[in-house]
C-alpha cells in the first residue's frame, strides 16, 4: 500500500505531517459524530498554535478524547510504543484491513553501515534487506 499526503492526515499535534492517519481510520472517525467533533476541535486547537498548549486547552482536550472508543486506534498510534514484528500484522490489519498487502520500511545505522529493512506485515516476513557500506552524509537545511 502506498499512501500520499492527499490520502492521509497528520496524527501529530505538534508536526502537522509528522505522522499520517490512514484513510480508513480517518473515515472511521468521520462516521462517528462524537469522534469527528473531538478530532475537529483538536485540529482547531492545534491551528491556534502554541497558545492552546500554554493555556492547557489542547492537553485537556486530548485527555477528554481518550473517553471516545472510536479514537483509541488514533491515540494508540501517537503513543510511539514499540511493537514486536509479530504485533505488526495485528496493527496493520487494525489500520488498513486484511485485504491489502503492506510493507513497512525502516533503517538503521550500525557499525558504520546503513541498513534498509522491509517487512511484509501481511505475510509476516522480511522482504528487503539492503546494506550500504560507508554511506556519505549530507546536511540538508529544511
mmCIF file of the C-alpha atoms, coordinates in Angstrom:
data_MODEL
# 
_entry.id   MODEL 
# 
loop_
_atom_site.group_PDB 
_atom_site.id 
_atom_site.type_symbol 
_atom_site.label_atom_id 
_atom_site.label_alt_id 
_atom_site.label_comp_id 
_atom_site.label_asym_id 
_atom_site.label_entity_id 
_atom_site.label_seq_id 
_atom_site.pdbx_PDB_ins_code 
_atom_site.Cartn_x 
_atom_site.Cartn_y 
_atom_site.Cartn_z 
_atom_site.occupancy 
_atom_site.B_iso_or_equiv 
_atom_site.pdbx_formal_charge 
_atom_site.auth_seq_id 
_atom_site.auth_comp_id 
_atom_site.auth_asym_id 
_atom_site.auth_atom_id 
_atom_site.pdbx_PDB_model_num 
ATOM 1   C CA . UNK A 1 1   ? 0.000   0.000   0.000  1.00 0.00 ? 1   UNK A CA 1 
ATOM 2   C CA . UNK A 1 2   ? 1.371   3.380   -0.901 1.00 0.00 ? 2   UNK A CA 1 
ATOM 3   C CA . UNK A 1 3   ? -0.230  6.445   0.606  1.00 0.00 ? 3   UNK A CA 1 
ATOM 4   C CA . UNK A 1 4   ? 0.165   10.007  -0.463 1.00 0.00 ? 4   UNK A CA 1 
ATOM 5   C CA . UNK A 1 5   ? -0.367  13.103  1.643  1.00 0.00 ? 5   UNK A CA 1 
ATOM 6   C CA . UNK A 1 6   ? -3.683  13.609  -0.120 1.00 0.00 ? 6   UNK A CA 1 
ATOM 7   C CA . UNK A 1 7   ? -4.901  10.311  1.336  1.00 0.00 ? 7   UNK A CA 1 
ATOM 8   C CA . UNK A 1 8   ? -3.629  10.911  4.862  1.00 0.00 ? 8   UNK A CA 1 
ATOM 9   C CA . UNK A 1 9   ? -3.687  13.485  7.599  1.00 0.00 ? 9   UNK A CA 1 
ATOM 10  C CA . UNK A 1 10  ? -1.201  14.085  10.378 1.00 0.00 ? 10  UNK A CA 1 
ATOM 11  C CA . UNK A 1 11  ? -1.817  12.490  13.784 1.00 0.00 ? 11  UNK A CA 1 
ATOM 12  C CA . UNK A 1 12  ? 0.877   14.521  15.460 1.00 0.00 ? 12  UNK A CA 1 
ATOM 13  C CA . UNK A 1 13  ? -0.386  17.566  17.353 1.00 0.00 ? 13  UNK A CA 1 
ATOM 14  C CA . UNK A 1 14  ? 2.946   19.365  17.005 1.00 0.00 ? 14  UNK A CA 1 
ATOM 15  C CA . UNK A 1 15  ? 4.009   18.399  13.475 1.00 0.00 ? 15  UNK A CA 1 
ATOM 16  C CA . UNK A 1 16  ? 1.136   18.581  11.041 1.00 0.00 ? 16  UNK A CA 1 
ATOM 17  C CA . UNK A 1 17  ? 2.616   15.980  8.639  1.00 0.00 ? 17  UNK A CA 1 
ATOM 18  C CA . UNK A 1 18  ? 4.851   14.185  11.124 1.00 0.00 ? 18  UNK A CA 1 
ATOM 19  C CA . UNK A 1 19  ? 2.612   11.131  11.318 1.00 0.00 ? 19  UNK A CA 1 
ATOM 20  C CA . UNK A 1 20  ? -0.136  10.128  8.939  1.00 0.00 ? 20  UNK A CA 1 
ATOM 21  C CA . UNK A 1 21  ? -3.666  8.884   9.538  1.00 0.00 ? 21  UNK A CA 1 
ATOM 22  C CA . UNK A 1 22  ? -4.626  6.145   7.070  1.00 0.00 ? 22  UNK A CA 1 
ATOM 23  C CA . UNK A 1 23  ? -7.719  6.931   5.031  1.00 0.00 ? 23  UNK A CA 1 
ATOM 24  C CA . UNK A 1 24  ? -9.692  4.039   6.547  1.00 0.00 ? 24  UNK A CA 1 
ATOM 25  C CA . UNK A 1 25  ? -9.022  5.291   10.074 1.00 0.00 ? 25  UNK A CA 1 
ATOM 26  C CA . UNK A 1 26  ? -9.978  8.848   9.149  1.00 0.00 ? 26  UNK A CA 1 
ATOM 27  C CA . UNK A 1 27  ? -13.203 7.570   7.525  1.00 0.00 ? 27  UNK A CA 1 
ATOM 28  C CA . UNK A 1 28  ? -14.000 5.622   10.681 1.00 0.00 ? 28  UNK A CA 1 
ATOM 29  C CA . UNK A 1 29  ? -13.567 8.793   12.756 1.00 0.00 ? 29  UNK A CA 1 
ATOM 30  C CA . UNK A 1 30  ? -15.729 10.784  10.307 1.00 0.00 ? 30  UNK A CA 1 
ATOM 31  C CA . UNK A 1 31  ? -18.523 8.215   10.530 1.00 0.00 ? 31  UNK A CA 1 
ATOM 32  C CA . UNK A 1 32  ? -18.973 8.841   14.264 1.00 0.00 ? 32  UNK A CA 1 
ATOM 33  C CA . UNK A 1 33  ? -20.168 12.389  15.028 1.00 0.00 ? 33  UNK A CA 1 
ATOM 34  C CA . UNK A 1 34  ? -18.745 12.365  18.566 1.00 0.00 ? 34  UNK A CA 1 
ATOM 35  C CA . UNK A 1 35  ? -15.316 11.187  17.358 1.00 0.00 ? 35  UNK A CA 1 
ATOM 36  C CA . UNK A 1 36  ? -15.318 13.658  14.470 1.00 0.00 ? 36  UNK A CA 1 
ATOM 37  C CA . UNK A 1 37  ? -16.215 16.564  16.783 1.00 0.00 ? 37  UNK A CA 1 
ATOM 38  C CA . UNK A 1 38  ? -13.332 15.648  19.114 1.00 0.00 ? 38  UNK A CA 1 
ATOM 39  C CA . UNK A 1 39  ? -10.946 15.320  16.157 1.00 0.00 ? 39  UNK A CA 1 
ATOM 40  C CA . UNK A 1 40  ? -12.065 18.584  14.515 1.00 0.00 ? 40  UNK A CA 1 
ATOM 41  C CA . UNK A 1 41  ? -11.821 20.521  17.782 1.00 0.00 ? 41  UNK A CA 1 
ATOM 42  C CA . UNK A 1 42  ? -8.309  19.178  18.285 1.00 0.00 ? 42  UNK A CA 1 
ATOM 43  C CA . UNK A 1 43  ? -7.326  20.330  14.769 1.00 0.00 ? 43  UNK A CA 1 
ATOM 44  C CA . UNK A 1 44  ? -8.703  23.804  15.586 1.00 0.00 ? 44  UNK A CA 1 
ATOM 45  C CA . UNK A 1 45  ? -6.737  23.927  18.848 1.00 0.00 ? 45  UNK A CA 1 
ATOM 46  C CA . UNK A 1 46  ? -3.567  22.878  17.013 1.00 0.00 ? 46  UNK A CA 1 
ATOM 47  C CA . UNK A 1 47  ? -4.185  25.607  14.459 1.00 0.00 ? 47  UNK A CA 1 
ATOM 48  C CA . UNK A 1 48  ? -4.375  28.107  17.352 1.00 0.00 ? 48  UNK A CA 1 
ATOM 49  C CA . UNK A 1 49  ? -0.650  27.494  17.764 1.00 0.00 ? 49  UNK A CA 1 
ATOM 50  C CA . UNK A 1 50  ? 1.367   27.323  20.969 1.00 0.00 ? 50  UNK A CA 1 
ATOM 51  C CA . UNK A 1 51  ? -1.179  29.368  22.900 1.00 0.00 ? 51  UNK A CA 1 
ATOM 52  C CA . UNK A 1 52  ? -3.533  26.376  23.152 1.00 0.00 ? 52  UNK A CA 1 
ATOM 53  C CA . UNK A 1 53  ? -0.681  24.350  24.696 1.00 0.00 ? 53  UNK A CA 1 
ATOM 54  C CA . UNK A 1 54  ? 0.299   27.096  27.157 1.00 0.00 ? 54  UNK A CA 1 
ATOM 55  C CA . UNK A 1 55  ? -3.230  27.705  28.387 1.00 0.00 ? 55  UNK A CA 1 
ATOM 56  C CA . UNK A 1 56  ? -3.782  23.918  28.580 1.00 0.00 ? 56  UNK A CA 1 
ATOM 57  C CA . UNK A 1 57  ? -6.842  23.811  26.288 1.00 0.00 ? 57  UNK A CA 1 
ATOM 58  C CA . UNK A 1 58  ? -5.164  21.315  23.921 1.00 0.00 ? 58  UNK A CA 1 
ATOM 59  C CA . UNK A 1 59  ? -3.774  18.924  26.568 1.00 0.00 ? 59  UNK A CA 1 
ATOM 60  C CA . UNK A 1 60  ? -7.080  18.861  28.460 1.00 0.00 ? 60  UNK A CA 1 
ATOM 61  C CA . UNK A 1 61  ? -8.995  18.254  25.238 1.00 0.00 ? 61  UNK A CA 1 
ATOM 62  C CA . UNK A 1 62  ? -6.674  15.377  24.325 1.00 0.00 ? 62  UNK A CA 1 
ATOM 63  C CA . UNK A 1 63  ? -7.342  13.817  27.739 1.00 0.00 ? 63  UNK A CA 1 
ATOM 64  C CA . UNK A 1 64  ? -11.094 14.045  27.038 1.00 0.00 ? 64  UNK A CA 1 
ATOM 65  C CA . UNK A 1 65  ? -10.532 12.370  23.649 1.00 0.00 ? 65  UNK A CA 1 
ATOM 66  C CA . UNK A 1 66  ? -9.464  9.176   25.475 1.00 0.00 ? 66  UNK A CA 1 
ATOM 67  C CA . UNK A 1 67  ? -13.103 8.641   26.506 1.00 0.00 ? 67  UNK A CA 1 
ATOM 68  C CA . UNK A 1 68  ? -14.188 8.143   22.886 1.00 0.00 ? 68  UNK A CA 1 
ATOM 69  C CA . UNK A 1 69  ? -13.709 4.478   21.842 1.00 0.00 ? 69  UNK A CA 1 
ATOM 70  C CA . UNK A 1 70  ? -13.540 5.305   18.114 1.00 0.00 ? 70  UNK A CA 1 
ATOM 71  C CA . UNK A 1 71  ? -10.473 7.474   18.735 1.00 0.00 ? 71  UNK A CA 1 
ATOM 72  C CA . UNK A 1 72  ? -8.487  4.742   20.513 1.00 0.00 ? 72  UNK A CA 1 
ATOM 73  C CA . UNK A 1 73  ? -6.725  3.495   17.316 1.00 0.00 ? 73  UNK A CA 1 
ATOM 74  C CA . UNK A 1 74  ? -5.654  7.076   16.520 1.00 0.00 ? 74  UNK A CA 1 
ATOM 75  C CA . UNK A 1 75  ? -4.443  7.734   20.051 1.00 0.00 ? 75  UNK A CA 1 
ATOM 76  C CA . UNK A 1 76  ? -2.542  4.416   20.179 1.00 0.00 ? 76  UNK A CA 1 
ATOM 77  C CA . UNK A 1 77  ? -0.681  5.415   17.005 1.00 0.00 ? 77  UNK A CA 1 
ATOM 78  C CA . UNK A 1 78  ? 0.542   8.561   18.770 1.00 0.00 ? 78  UNK A CA 1 
ATOM 79  C CA . UNK A 1 79  ? 1.990   6.752   21.756 1.00 0.00 ? 79  UNK A CA 1 
ATOM 80  C CA . UNK A 1 80  ? 5.128   5.777   19.912 1.00 0.00 ? 80  UNK A CA 1 
ATOM 81  C CA . UNK A 1 81  ? 5.210   2.461   21.724 1.00 0.00 ? 81  UNK A CA 1 
ATOM 82  C CA . UNK A 1 82  ? 7.453   -0.240  20.376 1.00 0.00 ? 82  UNK A CA 1 
ATOM 83  C CA . UNK A 1 83  ? 5.856   -3.361  18.944 1.00 0.00 ? 83  UNK A CA 1 
ATOM 84  C CA . UNK A 1 84  ? 7.300   -6.743  18.065 1.00 0.00 ? 84  UNK A CA 1 
ATOM 85  C CA . UNK A 1 85  ? 7.325   -7.976  14.486 1.00 0.00 ? 85  UNK A CA 1 
ATOM 86  C CA . UNK A 1 86  ? 4.524   -10.391 15.328 1.00 0.00 ? 86  UNK A CA 1 
ATOM 87  C CA . UNK A 1 87  ? 2.400   -7.487  16.602 1.00 0.00 ? 87  UNK A CA 1 
ATOM 88  C CA . UNK A 1 88  ? 2.886   -5.553  13.343 1.00 0.00 ? 88  UNK A CA 1 
ATOM 89  C CA . UNK A 1 89  ? 0.469   -7.820  11.460 1.00 0.00 ? 89  UNK A CA 1 
ATOM 90  C CA . UNK A 1 90  ? -2.262  -7.160  14.022 1.00 0.00 ? 90  UNK A CA 1 
ATOM 91  C CA . UNK A 1 91  ? -1.561  -3.419  13.891 1.00 0.00 ? 91  UNK A CA 1 
ATOM 92  C CA . UNK A 1 92  ? -1.697  -3.400  10.077 1.00 0.00 ? 92  UNK A CA 1 
ATOM 93  C CA . UNK A 1 93  ? -4.970  -5.363  9.991  1.00 0.00 ? 93  UNK A CA 1 
ATOM 94  C CA . UNK A 1 94  ? -6.477  -2.958  12.536 1.00 0.00 ? 94  UNK A CA 1 
ATOM 95  C CA . UNK A 1 95  ? -5.353  0.032   10.495 1.00 0.00 ? 95  UNK A CA 1 
ATOM 96  C CA . UNK A 1 96  ? -5.899  -0.927  6.842  1.00 0.00 ? 96  UNK A CA 1 
ATOM 97  C CA . UNK A 1 97  ? -7.725  -4.251  6.940  1.00 0.00 ? 97  UNK A CA 1 
ATOM 98  C CA . UNK A 1 98  ? -6.556  -7.700  5.925  1.00 0.00 ? 98  UNK A CA 1 
ATOM 99  C CA . UNK A 1 99  ? -7.157  -7.464  2.169  1.00 0.00 ? 99  UNK A CA 1 
ATOM 100 C CA . UNK A 1 100 ? -4.220  -5.156  1.446  1.00 0.00 ? 100 UNK A CA 1 
ATOM 101 C CA . UNK A 1 101 ? -0.559  -6.088  1.349  1.00 0.00 ? 101 UNK A CA 1 
ATOM 102 C CA . UNK A 1 102 ? 1.560   -3.766  3.468  1.00 0.00 ? 102 UNK A CA 1 
ATOM 103 C CA . UNK A 1 103 ? 5.344   -3.467  3.504  1.00 0.00 ? 103 UNK A CA 1 
ATOM 104 C CA . UNK A 1 104 ? 6.886   -1.440  6.321  1.00 0.00 ? 104 UNK A CA 1 
ATOM 105 C CA . UNK A 1 105 ? 10.314  0.113   5.805  1.00 0.00 ? 105 UNK A CA 1 
ATOM 106 C CA . UNK A 1 106 ? 12.838  1.173   8.395  1.00 0.00 ? 106 UNK A CA 1 
ATOM 107 C CA . UNK A 1 107 ? 16.509  1.970   8.511  1.00 0.00 ? 107 UNK A CA 1 
ATOM 108 C CA . UNK A 1 108 ? 19.345  1.663   10.986 1.00 0.00 ? 108 UNK A CA 1 
ATOM 109 C CA . UNK A 1 109 ? 22.971  2.731   11.087 1.00 0.00 ? 109 UNK A CA 1 
ATOM 110 C CA . UNK A 1 110 ? 25.102  0.045   12.712 1.00 0.00 ? 110 UNK A CA 1 
ATOM 111 C CA . UNK A 1 111 ? 28.913  -0.156  12.858 1.00 0.00 ? 111 UNK A CA 1 
ATOM 112 C CA . UNK A 1 112 ? 29.419  2.271   10.018 1.00 0.00 ? 112 UNK A CA 1 
ATOM 113 C CA . UNK A 1 113 ? 26.904  0.566   7.751  1.00 0.00 ? 113 UNK A CA 1 
ATOM 114 C CA . UNK A 1 114 ? 23.480  1.811   6.762  1.00 0.00 ? 114 UNK A CA 1 
ATOM 115 C CA . UNK A 1 115 ? 20.777  -0.878  6.541  1.00 0.00 ? 115 UNK A CA 1 
ATOM 116 C CA . UNK A 1 116 ? 17.339  -0.599  4.954  1.00 0.00 ? 116 UNK A CA 1 
ATOM 117 C CA . UNK A 1 117 ? 14.897  -3.281  6.078  1.00 0.00 ? 117 UNK A CA 1 
ATOM 118 C CA . UNK A 1 118 ? 11.484  -4.059  4.638  1.00 0.00 ? 118 UNK A CA 1 
ATOM 119 C CA . UNK A 1 119 ? 8.967   -6.192  6.496  1.00 0.00 ? 119 UNK A CA 1 
ATOM 120 C CA . UNK A 1 120 ? 5.868   -7.525  4.768  1.00 0.00 ? 120 UNK A CA 1 
ATOM 121 C CA . UNK A 1 121 ? 3.440   -7.270  7.677  1.00 0.00 ? 121 UNK A CA 1 
ATOM 122 C CA . UNK A 1 122 ? 0.707   -9.047  5.737  1.00 0.00 ? 122 UNK A CA 1 
ATOM 123 C CA . UNK A 1 123 ? 2.842   -12.146 5.082  1.00 0.00 ? 123 UNK A CA 1 
ATOM 124 C CA . UNK A 1 124 ? 4.851   -11.783 8.299  1.00 0.00 ? 124 UNK A CA 1 
ATOM 125 C CA . UNK A 1 125 ? 8.295   -11.964 6.704  1.00 0.00 ? 125 UNK A CA 1 
ATOM 126 C CA . UNK A 1 126 ? 11.275  -9.774  5.960  1.00 0.00 ? 126 UNK A CA 1 
ATOM 127 C CA . UNK A 1 127 ? 11.285  -8.997  2.258  1.00 0.00 ? 127 UNK A CA 1 
ATOM 128 C CA . UNK A 1 128 ? 14.022  -6.374  1.780  1.00 0.00 ? 128 UNK A CA 1 
ATOM 129 C CA . UNK A 1 129 ? 17.446  -6.091  3.318  1.00 0.00 ? 129 UNK A CA 1 
ATOM 130 C CA . UNK A 1 130 ? 19.777  -3.553  1.756  1.00 0.00 ? 130 UNK A CA 1 
ATOM 131 C CA . UNK A 1 131 ? 23.184  -2.763  3.192  1.00 0.00 ? 131 UNK A CA 1 
ATOM 132 C CA . UNK A 1 132 ? 25.031  0.382   2.180  1.00 0.00 ? 132 UNK A CA 1 
ATOM 133 C CA . UNK A 1 133 ? 28.745  0.423   3.025  1.00 0.00 ? 133 UNK A CA 1 
ATOM 134 C CA . UNK A 1 134 ? 30.280  3.726   4.141  1.00 0.00 ? 134 UNK A CA 1 
ATOM 135 C CA . UNK A 1 135 ? 27.313  5.978   3.444  1.00 0.00 ? 135 UNK A CA 1 
ATOM 136 C CA . UNK A 1 136 ? 28.044  9.623   2.858  1.00 0.00 ? 136 UNK A CA 1 
ATOM 137 C CA . UNK A 1 137 ? 26.069  12.025  5.000  1.00 0.00 ? 137 UNK A CA 1 
ATOM 138 C CA . UNK A 1 138 ? 24.956  15.429  3.752  1.00 0.00 ? 138 UNK A CA 1 
ATOM 139 C CA . UNK A 1 139 ? 23.325  18.062  5.890  1.00 0.00 ? 139 UNK A CA 1 
ATOM 140 C CA . UNK A 1 140 ? 20.171  19.481  4.330  1.00 0.00 ? 140 UNK A CA 1 
ATOM 141 C CA . UNK A 1 141 ? 18.611  22.700  5.559  1.00 0.00 ? 141 UNK A CA 1 
ATOM 142 C CA . UNK A 1 142 ? 14.861  22.331  5.851  1.00 0.00 ? 142 UNK A CA 1 
# 
